Amino acid sequence: MDRAQKEKVVEELGQIFESSGVVVVSRYEGLTVAEMTDLRARASAAETSVRVAKNRLAKIALEGTPSESIAQYLEGMTVLTFSEDPVAAAKVVEDFAKDNKKFEILGGTMGGAALDRAGVEAVSKMPSREELIASIVGCIGAPASNIAGAIGAPASNIASILSTIEEKAEAA
């Protein structure tokens, strides 16, 4: 890799560290190609990205950023998993680590705050952006359906009372 290519990689990594909601650093030593392909497929399904980069270049990209503290995890065979959604990447790596004992989560960063192994696990247990939106919509929609039911109920009660009165009048 020549100097220009290295500079391009450093720039790309810098953008990842700045724009991602969460970046998780993991060690993948001992994983097969099929297992790494599985990780990439899971990440893609969750709108998350996986990137293997030279640790030295990643450390250069981290210099001067709020995420600089994760440079300590960049030793050995590491992989970066990142997403705009602050929870998605953490969920993907946690699920993958359960199935692959050779995959070790080291730590990460979320919004510039450093995360250790326990922090990544805690983030993975948080609801995703889509789950939060669905619960907010549910909370907003529930009162509207209750109001519609309350407005519609008296009309149906009046209609049933009128129909009962008509039936009694016809019977008499």
N, CA and C atoms as a LAMMPS dump frame, in Angstrom:
ITEM: TIMESTEP
0
ITEM: NUMBER OF ATOMS
516
ITEM: BOX BOUNDS ff ff ff
-5.0000000000000000e+02 5.0000000000000000e+02
-5.0000000000000000e+02 5.0000000000000000e+02
-5.0000000000000000e+02 5.0000000000000000e+02
ITEM: ATOMS id mol type element x y z
1 1 1 N 0.854 -1.164 0
2 1 2 C 0 0 0
3 1 3 C 0.906 1.236 0
4 2 1 N 0.7 2.095 -0.974
5 2 2 C 1.542 3.296 -1.031
6 2 3 C 0.961 4.405 -0.138
7 3 1 N 1.683 5.49 -0.035
8 3 2 C 1.337 6.584 0.882
9 3 3 C -0.055 7.16 0.592
10 4 1 N -0.38 7.344 -0.68
11 4 2 C -1.681 7.919 -1.056
12 4 3 C -2.823 7.006 -0.609
13 5 1 N -2.639 5.697 -0.777
14 5 2 C -3.67 4.747 -0.35
15 5 3 C -3.828 4.772 1.176
16 6 1 N -2.714 4.858 1.878
17 6 2 C -2.761 4.922 3.341
18 6 3 C -3.49 6.182 3.805
19 7 1 N -3.22 7.3 3.152
20 7 2 C -3.886 8.55 3.508
21 7 3 C -5.385 8.446 3.27
22 8 1 N -5.768 7.771 2.186
23 8 2 C -7.192 7.587 1.882
24 8 3 C -7.847 6.714 2.955
25 9 1 N -7.186 5.644 3.366
26 9 2 C -7.721 4.759 4.407
27 9 3 C -7.865 5.52 5.719
28 10 1 N -6.865 6.318 6.087
29 10 2 C -6.922 7.111 7.319
30 10 3 C -8.103 8.079 7.263
31 11 1 N -8.321 8.7 6.11
32 11 2 C -9.44 9.631 5.951
33 11 3 C -10.777 8.902 6.096
34 12 1 N -10.902 7.726 5.465
35 12 2 C -12.134 6.943 5.558
36 12 3 C -12.402 6.518 7.008
37 13 1 N -11.36 6.059 7.678
38 13 2 C -11.511 5.657 9.075
39 13 3 C -11.883 6.845 9.952
40 14 1 N -11.306 7.995 9.687
41 14 2 C -11.651 9.206 10.433
42 14 3 C -13.122 9.553 10.294
43 15 1 N -13.652 9.409 9.082
44 15 2 C -15.077 9.675 8.856
45 15 3 C -15.94 8.664 9.607
46 16 1 N -15.494 7.412 9.642
47 16 2 C -16.227 6.382 10.387
48 16 3 C -16.289 6.75 11.861
49 17 1 N -15.151 7.137 12.43
50 17 2 C -15.11 7.453 13.853
51 17 3 C -15.94 8.696 14.188
52 18 1 N -16.016 9.641 13.26
53 18 2 C -16.768 10.878 13.512
54 18 3 C -18.269 10.701 13.302
55 19 1 N -18.671 9.95 12.27
56 19 2 C -20.085 9.908 11.893
57 19 3 C -20.869 8.738 12.485
58 20 1 N -20.204 7.76 13.035
59 20 2 C -20.912 6.585 13.547
60 20 3 C -21.45 6.847 14.945
61 21 1 N -22.645 6.3 15.2
62 21 2 C -23.226 6.399 16.532
63 21 3 C -22.477 5.531 17.52
64 22 1 N -21.973 4.409 17.03
65 22 2 C -21.203 3.49 17.878
66 22 3 C -20.165 2.777 17.022
67 23 1 N -18.995 2.564 17.611
68 23 2 C -17.936 1.776 16.977
69 23 3 C -17.488 0.745 18.006
70 24 1 N -17.509 -0.532 17.621
71 24 2 C -17.101 -1.603 18.524
72 24 3 C -15.843 -2.25 17.967
73 25 1 N -14.842 -2.422 18.83
74 25 2 C -13.585 -3.05 18.439
75 25 3 C -13.59 -4.467 19.002
76 26 1 N -13.311 -5.44 18.128
77 26 2 C -13.299 -6.843 18.537
78 26 3 C -12.07 -7.535 17.977
79 27 1 N -11.678 -8.609 18.623
80 27 2 C -10.572 -9.427 18.145
81 27 3 C -11.181 -10.645 17.447
82 28 1 N -10.713 -10.903 16.22
83 28 2 C -11.279 -11.991 15.421
84 28 3 C -10.28 -13.111 15.149
85 29 1 N -9.214 -13.166 15.882
86 29 2 C -8.177 -14.166 15.651
87 29 3 C -8.755 -15.578 15.786
88 30 1 N -8.52 -16.41 14.783
89 30 2 C -8.984 -17.788 14.797
90 30 3 C -10.295 -18.019 14.075
91 31 1 N -10.961 -16.963 13.621
92 31 2 C -12.211 -17.139 12.887
93 31 3 C -11.918 -17.578 11.455
94 32 1 N -12.781 -18.409 10.926
95 32 2 C -12.642 -18.851 9.54
96 32 3 C -13.235 -17.794 8.61
97 33 1 N -12.983 -17.951 7.339
98 33 2 C -13.542 -17.042 6.345
99 33 3 C -15.067 -17.121 6.386
100 34 1 N -15.607 -18.322 6.537
101 34 2 C -17.054 -18.499 6.596
102 34 3 C -17.649 -17.759 7.805
103 35 1 N -16.957 -17.806 8.933
104 35 2 C -17.447 -17.116 10.13
105 35 3 C -17.403 -15.599 9.948
106 36 1 N -16.344 -15.098 9.326
107 36 2 C -16.272 -13.66 9.052
108 36 3 C -17.349 -13.246 8.046
109 37 1 N -17.623 -14.102 7.078
110 37 2 C -18.683 -13.831 6.113
111 37 3 C -20.031 -13.784 6.83
112 38 1 N -20.225 -14.672 7.796
113 38 2 C -21.453 -14.681 8.602
114 38 3 C -21.578 -13.362 9.376
115 39 1 N -20.486 -12.892 9.97
116 39 2 C -20.5 -11.615 10.695
117 39 3 C -20.89 -10.479 9.753
118 40 1 N -20.289 -10.46 8.574
119 40 2 C -20.603 -9.397 7.614
120 40 3 C -22.072 -9.463 7.171
121 41 1 N -22.59 -10.664 6.987
122 41 2 C -23.997 -10.819 6.585
123 41 3 C -24.932 -10.334 7.691
124 42 1 N -24.632 -10.697 8.935
125 42 2 C -25.454 -10.233 10.06
126 42 3 C -25.4 -8.712 10.169
127 43 1 N -24.216 -8.163 9.981
128 43 2 C -24.053 -6.714 10.058
129 43 3 C -24.839 -6.023 8.951
130 44 1 N -24.759 -6.546 7.764
131 44 2 C -25.468 -5.961 6.63
132 44 3 C -26.979 -5.991 6.857
133 45 1 N -27.484 -7.089 7.396
134 45 2 C -28.915 -7.212 7.672
135 45 3 C -29.378 -6.187 8.706
136 46 1 N -28.493 -5.795 9.601
137 46 2 C -28.832 -4.835 10.652
138 46 3 C -28.41 -3.406 10.297
139 47 1 N -28.09 -3.159 9.025
140 47 2 C -27.626 -1.848 8.559
141 47 3 C -26.409 -1.374 9.357
142 48 1 N -25.491 -2.301 9.543
143 48 2 C -24.25 -2.074 10.265
144 48 3 C -23.11 -2.442 9.329
145 49 1 N -21.935 -1.876 9.543
146 49 2 C -20.782 -2.171 8.69
147 49 3 C -19.653 -2.79 9.499
148 50 1 N -18.853 -3.594 8.811
149 50 2 C -17.696 -4.246 9.416
150 50 3 C -16.482 -3.82 8.605
151 51 1 N -15.413 -3.464 9.306
152 51 2 C -14.208 -3.012 8.609
153 51 3 C -12.974 -3.56 9.313
154 52 1 N -12.128 -4.23 8.555
155 52 2 C -10.825 -4.659 9.053
156 52 3 C -9.82 -3.662 8.493
157 53 1 N -9.036 -3.058 9.377
158 53 2 C -8.048 -2.063 8.95
159 53 3 C -6.771 -2.248 9.757
160 54 1 N -5.702 -1.766 9.211
161 54 2 C -4.433 -1.823 9.947
162 54 3 C -4.574 -0.983 11.212
163 55 1 N -4.167 -1.558 12.327
164 55 2 C -4.283 -0.876 13.612
165 55 3 C -3.537 0.455 13.619
166 56 1 N -2.388 0.478 13.012
167 56 2 C -1.574 1.699 12.991
168 56 3 C -2.328 2.825 12.276
169 57 1 N -2.978 2.504 11.149
170 57 2 C -3.729 3.516 10.408
171 57 3 C -4.968 3.955 11.191
172 58 1 N -5.608 3.015 11.864
173 58 2 C -6.779 3.362 12.677
174 58 3 C -6.384 4.28 13.832
175 59 1 N -5.229 4.03 14.441
176 59 2 C -4.754 4.89 15.53
177 59 3 C -4.475 6.302 15.036
178 60 1 N -3.923 6.4 13.833
179 60 2 C -3.664 7.723 13.249
180 60 3 C -4.999 8.444 13.021
181 61 1 N -6.005 7.71 12.513
182 61 2 C -7.322 8.303 12.256
183 61 3 C -8.002 8.743 13.552
184 62 1 N -7.705 8.071 14.647
185 62 2 C -8.323 8.398 15.932
186 62 3 C -7.728 9.632 16.6
187 63 1 N -6.526 10.002 16.23
188 63 2 C -5.84 11.133 16.876
189 63 3 C -6.666 12.403 16.791
190 64 1 N -6.892 13.016 17.939
191 64 2 C -7.623 14.27 18
192 64 3 C -9.131 14.139 17.935
193 65 1 N -9.671 12.921 17.922
194 65 2 C -11.119 12.736 17.9
195 65 3 C -11.61 12.397 19.302
196 66 1 N -12.911 12.569 19.557
197 66 2 C -13.443 12.196 20.868
198 66 3 C -13.327 10.688 21.147
199 67 1 N -13.17 9.897 20.107
200 67 2 C -13.088 8.439 20.243
201 67 3 C -11.664 7.942 20.448
202 68 1 N -10.725 8.837 20.641
203 68 2 C -9.307 8.485 20.719
204 68 3 C -9.006 7.416 21.772
205 69 1 N -9.837 7.32 22.787
206 69 2 C -9.579 6.381 23.88
207 69 3 C -9.636 4.91 23.437
208 70 1 N -10.286 4.615 22.314
209 70 2 C -10.356 3.209 21.895
210 70 3 C -9.067 2.734 21.224
211 71 1 N -8.114 3.612 21.042
212 71 2 C -6.838 3.223 20.448
213 71 3 C -6.169 2.117 21.263
214 72 1 N -6.45 2.071 22.559
215 72 2 C -5.858 1.042 23.421
216 72 3 C -6.296 -0.373 23.024
217 73 1 N -7.453 -0.496 22.363
218 73 2 C -7.954 -1.813 21.962
219 73 3 C -7.379 -2.281 20.621
220 74 1 N -6.708 -1.405 19.914
221 74 2 C -6.219 -1.725 18.57
222 74 3 C -4.868 -2.429 18.628
223 75 1 N -4.884 -3.639 19.096
224 75 2 C -3.695 -4.498 19.157
225 75 3 C -4.086 -5.871 18.626
226 76 1 N -3.277 -6.452 17.79
227 76 2 C -3.565 -7.782 17.254
228 76 3 C -4.554 -7.713 16.096
229 77 1 N -5.26 -8.811 15.878
230 77 2 C -6.201 -8.914 14.758
231 77 3 C -7.55 -8.34 15.19
232 78 1 N -7.77 -7.073 14.873
233 78 2 C -9.001 -6.413 15.295
234 78 3 C -9.894 -6.081 14.113
235 79 1 N -11.17 -6.002 14.408
236 79 2 C -12.174 -5.644 13.422
237 79 3 C -13.053 -4.565 14.041
238 80 1 N -13.445 -3.595 13.209
239 80 2 C -14.324 -2.513 13.649
240 80 3 C -15.733 -2.793 13.138
241 81 1 N -16.702 -2.715 14.021
242 81 2 C -18.104 -2.838 13.64
243 81 3 C -18.749 -1.515 14.021
244 82 1 N -19.434 -0.885 13.085
245 82 2 C -19.959 0.45 13.348
246 82 3 C -21.298 0.66 12.664
247 83 1 N -22.067 1.618 13.205
248 83 2 C -23.367 1.959 12.635
249 83 3 C -23.764 3.354 13.068
250 84 1 N -24.689 3.945 12.323
251 84 2 C -25.225 5.251 12.713
252 84 3 C -26.136 5.076 13.921
253 85 1 N -26.92 3.997 13.923
254 85 2 C -27.788 3.682 15.055
255 85 3 C -26.885 3.339 16.238
256 86 1 N -27.007 4.02 17.356
257 86 2 C -26.095 3.8 18.478
258 86 3 C -26.176 2.415 19.109
259 87 1 N -27.132 1.602 18.695
260 87 2 C -27.306 0.3 19.331
261 87 3 C -27.032 -0.864 18.379
262 88 1 N -27.252 -0.671 17.09
263 88 2 C -27.226 -1.77 16.116
264 88 3 C -25.905 -2.538 16.091
265 89 1 N -24.781 -1.843 16.021
266 89 2 C -23.485 -2.531 15.938
267 89 3 C -23.214 -3.336 17.203
268 90 1 N -23.56 -2.788 18.354
269 90 2 C -23.351 -3.51 19.61
270 90 3 C -24.193 -4.786 19.651
271 91 1 N -25.435 -4.711 19.172
272 91 2 C -26.308 -5.9 19.147
273 91 3 C -25.725 -6.977 18.224
274 92 1 N -25.246 -6.552 17.06
275 92 2 C -24.696 -7.511 16.095
276 92 3 C -23.494 -8.249 16.685
277 93 1 N -22.537 -7.511 17.266
278 93 2 C -21.332 -8.175 17.789
279 93 3 C -21.65 -9.037 19.011
280 94 1 N -22.586 -8.608 19.85
281 94 2 C -22.966 -9.418 21.012
282 94 3 C -23.591 -10.736 20.564
283 95 1 N -24.5 -10.674 19.591
284 95 2 C -25.118 -11.894 19.08
285 95 3 C -24.085 -12.803 18.426
286 96 1 N -23.169 -12.209 17.67
287 96 2 C -22.142 -13.002 16.998
288 96 3 C -21.195 -13.639 18.011
289 97 1 N -20.853 -12.904 19.061
290 97 2 C -19.928 -13.42 20.081
291 97 3 C -20.537 -14.599 20.84
292 98 1 N -21.867 -14.622 20.979
293 98 2 C -22.528 -15.745 21.654
294 98 3 C -22.33 -17.042 20.865
295 99 1 N -22.336 -16.923 19.539
296 99 2 C -22.213 -18.099 18.671
297 99 3 C -20.764 -18.461 18.352
298 100 1 N -19.83 -17.541 18.544
299 100 2 C -18.433 -17.762 18.17
300 100 3 C -17.525 -17.404 19.335
301 101 1 N -17.041 -18.405 20.009
302 101 2 C -16.221 -18.198 21.211
303 101 3 C -14.856 -17.597 20.895
304 102 1 N -14.394 -17.698 19.637
305 102 2 C -13.096 -17.135 19.257
306 102 3 C -13.185 -15.623 19.02
307 103 1 N -14.395 -15.106 18.909
308 103 2 C -14.636 -13.683 18.662
309 103 3 C -14.73 -12.971 20.008
310 104 1 N -13.792 -12.047 20.259
311 104 2 C -13.717 -11.388 21.556
312 104 3 C -13.979 -9.885 21.411
313 105 1 N -14.998 -9.405 22.095
314 105 2 C -15.316 -7.975 22.081
315 105 3 C -14.404 -7.287 23.078
316 106 1 N -13.695 -6.253 22.615
317 106 2 C -12.73 -5.558 23.464
318 106 3 C -13.308 -4.289 24.088
319 107 1 N -14.04 -3.53 23.32
320 107 2 C -14.592 -2.265 23.794
321 107 3 C -15.067 -1.447 22.615
322 108 1 N -15.297 -0.17 22.853
323 108 2 C -15.749 0.67 21.762
324 108 3 C -15.969 2.092 22.199
325 109 1 N -16.709 2.804 21.369
326 109 2 C -17.03 4.196 21.66
327 109 3 C -18.44 4.49 21.17
328 110 1 N -19.119 5.336 21.925
329 110 2 C -20.476 5.744 21.555
330 110 3 C -20.579 7.243 21.799
331 111 1 N -20.693 7.993 20.728
332 111 2 C -20.782 9.439 20.853
333 111 3 C -19.574 10.057 21.53
334 112 1 N -18.418 9.48 21.349
335 112 2 C -17.197 10.001 21.952
336 112 3 C -16.907 9.432 23.328
337 113 1 N -17.886 8.757 23.932
338 113 2 C -17.676 8.151 25.249
339 113 3 C -17.083 6.756 25.073
340 114 1 N -16.034 6.47 25.811
341 114 2 C -15.384 5.165 25.718
342 114 3 C -16.257 4.105 26.38
343 115 1 N -16.275 2.932 25.766
344 115 2 C -17.024 1.792 26.31
345 115 3 C -16.05 0.642 26.536
346 116 1 N -16.126 0.026 27.689
347 116 2 C -15.357 -1.197 27.901
348 116 3 C -16.243 -2.367 27.483
349 117 1 N -15.821 -3.563 27.769
350 117 2 C -16.582 -4.756 27.366
351 117 3 C -17.994 -4.73 27.952
352 118 1 N -18.107 -4.388 29.234
353 118 2 C -19.416 -4.329 29.895
354 118 3 C -20.279 -3.211 29.308
355 119 1 N -19.644 -2.117 28.903
356 119 2 C -20.375 -1.009 28.294
357 119 3 C -20.988 -1.392 26.961
358 120 1 N -20.248 -2.141 26.159
359 120 2 C -20.775 -2.606 24.872
360 120 3 C -21.961 -3.53 25.112
361 121 1 N -21.851 -4.4 26.101
362 121 2 C -22.949 -5.315 26.428
363 121 3 C -24.178 -4.532 26.88
364 122 1 N -23.984 -3.51 27.7
365 122 2 C -25.1 -2.681 28.174
366 122 3 C -25.779 -1.958 27.012
367 123 1 N -24.983 -1.437 26.093
368 123 2 C -25.547 -0.745 24.927
369 123 3 C -26.341 -1.718 24.067
370 124 1 N -25.869 -2.945 23.945
371 124 2 C -26.559 -3.928 23.11
372 124 3 C -27.933 -4.295 23.659
373 125 1 N -28.137 -4.093 24.945
374 125 2 C -29.424 -4.424 25.556
375 125 3 C -30.43 -3.29 25.486
376 126 1 N -29.976 -2.129 25.025
377 126 2 C -30.876 -0.985 24.87
378 126 3 C -31.765 -1.205 23.65
379 127 1 N -32.962 -0.609 23.632
380 127 2 C -33.815 -0.736 22.441
381 127 3 C -33.214 0.034 21.268
382 128 1 N -33.389 -0.515 20.077
383 128 2 C -32.856 0.143 18.874
384 128 3 C -33.706 1.359 18.525
385 129 1 N -33.228 2.136 17.589
386 129 2 C -33.946 3.327 17.152
387 129 3 C -35.345 2.957 16.644
388 130 1 N -35.451 1.871 15.865
389 130 2 C -36.738 1.455 15.318
390 130 3 C -37.692 1.032 16.43
391 131 1 N -37.166 0.32 17.439
392 131 2 C -38.004 -0.099 18.569
393 131 3 C -38.506 1.11 19.35
394 132 1 N -37.647 2.112 19.543
395 132 2 C -38.067 3.33 20.246
396 132 3 C -39.134 4.08 19.458
397 133 1 N -38.941 4.196 18.154
398 133 2 C -39.93 4.883 17.315
399 133 3 C -41.264 4.152 17.369
400 134 1 N -41.228 2.822 17.296
401 134 2 C -42.466 2.04 17.35
402 134 3 C -43.186 2.238 18.686
403 135 1 N -42.45 2.278 19.778
404 135 2 C -43.111 2.457 21.078
405 135 3 C -43.673 3.873 21.217
406 136 1 N -42.98 4.871 20.677
407 136 2 C -43.494 6.244 20.723
408 136 3 C -44.764 6.359 19.883
409 137 1 N -44.746 5.769 18.688
410 137 2 C -45.935 5.793 17.83
411 137 3 C -47.083 5.065 18.52
412 138 1 N -46.774 3.96 19.185
413 138 2 C -47.808 3.231 19.922
414 138 3 C -48.408 4.068 21.03
415 139 1 N -47.564 4.805 21.738
416 139 2 C -48.053 5.676 22.818
417 139 3 C -48.903 6.807 22.27
418 140 1 N -48.505 7.337 21.13
419 140 2 C -49.266 8.434 20.526
420 140 3 C -50.57 7.913 19.933
421 141 1 N -50.524 6.738 19.328
422 141 2 C -51.707 6.174 18.678
423 141 3 C -52.745 5.654 19.637
424 142 1 N -52.353 5.197 20.807
425 142 2 C -53.294 4.61 21.766
426 142 3 C -54.364 5.6 22.212
427 143 1 N -53.996 6.822 22.625
428 143 2 C -55.05 7.758 23.031
429 143 3 C -56.013 8.075 21.892
430 144 1 N -55.521 8.169 20.671
431 144 2 C -56.388 8.472 19.533
432 144 3 C -57.405 7.356 19.327
433 145 1 N -56.982 6.098 19.44
434 145 2 C -57.927 4.994 19.261
435 145 3 C -58.911 4.933 20.422
436 146 1 N -58.457 5.302 21.623
437 146 2 C -59.364 5.342 22.767
438 146 3 C -60.425 6.427 22.585
439 147 1 N -60.002 7.582 22.074
440 147 2 C -60.947 8.676 21.828
441 147 3 C -61.941 8.267 20.751
442 148 1 N -61.453 7.656 19.685
443 148 2 C -62.346 7.219 18.609
444 148 3 C -63.344 6.198 19.137
445 149 1 N -62.884 5.293 19.997
446 149 2 C -63.786 4.299 20.593
447 149 3 C -64.804 4.956 21.491
448 150 1 N -64.386 5.957 22.274
449 150 2 C -65.301 6.645 23.185
450 150 3 C -66.34 7.449 22.402
451 151 1 N -65.918 8.062 21.306
452 151 2 C -66.858 8.846 20.492
453 151 3 C -67.835 7.912 19.79
454 152 1 N -67.339 6.798 19.298
455 152 2 C -68.187 5.858 18.573
456 152 3 C -69.108 5.069 19.482
457 153 1 N -68.731 4.857 20.722
458 153 2 C -69.518 4.034 21.637
459 153 3 C -70.899 4.613 21.919
460 154 1 N -71.059 5.881 22.267
461 154 2 C -72.402 6.393 22.548
462 154 3 C -73.335 6.271 21.349
463 155 1 N -72.795 6.481 20.151
464 155 2 C -73.632 6.371 18.959
465 155 3 C -74.144 4.946 18.803
466 156 1 N -73.272 3.972 19.045
467 156 2 C -73.719 2.585 18.922
468 156 3 C -74.695 2.241 20.037
469 157 1 N -74.477 2.825 21.237
470 157 2 C -75.418 2.593 22.343
471 157 3 C -76.785 3.19 22.025
472 158 1 N -76.79 4.391 21.459
473 158 2 C -78.053 5.034 21.089
474 158 3 C -78.75 4.218 20.016
475 159 1 N -77.997 3.738 19.045
476 159 2 C -78.593 2.942 17.967
477 159 3 C -79.205 1.664 18.517
478 160 1 N -78.539 1.014 19.448
479 160 2 C -79.104 -0.227 20.008
480 160 3 C -80.33 0.063 20.866
481 161 1 N -80.321 1.189 21.583
482 161 2 C -81.489 1.563 22.393
483 161 3 C -82.681 1.857 21.481
484 162 1 N -82.439 2.608 20.379
485 162 2 C -83.517 2.918 19.436
486 162 3 C -84.072 1.652 18.796
487 163 1 N -83.183 0.738 18.466
488 163 2 C -83.647 -0.511 17.85
489 163 3 C -84.464 -1.318 18.842
490 164 1 N -84.111 -1.31 20.127
491 164 2 C -84.875 -2.012 21.159
492 164 3 C -86.24 -1.357 21.327
493 165 1 N -86.297 -0.038 21.305
494 165 2 C -87.567 0.686 21.435
495 165 3 C -88.467 0.358 20.257
496 166 1 N -87.897 0.327 19.028
497 166 2 C -88.676 -0.013 17.84
498 166 3 C -89.245 -1.407 17.953
499 167 1 N -88.422 -2.366 18.393
500 167 2 C -88.886 -3.746 18.523
501 167 3 C -90.031 -3.854 19.529
502 168 1 N -89.948 -3.105 20.632
503 168 2 C -91.003 -3.125 21.649
504 168 3 C -92.275 -2.476 21.114
505 169 1 N -92.104 -1.389 20.32
506 169 2 C -93.241 -0.7 19.756
507 169 3 C -93.956 -1.602 18.746
508 170 1 N -93.229 -2.334 17.962
509 170 2 C -93.813 -3.24 16.981
510 170 3 C -94.51 -4.405 17.667
511 171 1 N -93.947 -4.845 18.765
512 171 2 C -94.517 -5.984 19.493
513 171 3 C -95.808 -5.556 20.183
514 172 1 N -95.979 -4.32 20.531
515 172 2 C -97.15 -3.876 21.284
516 172 3 C -98.306 -3.505 20.427
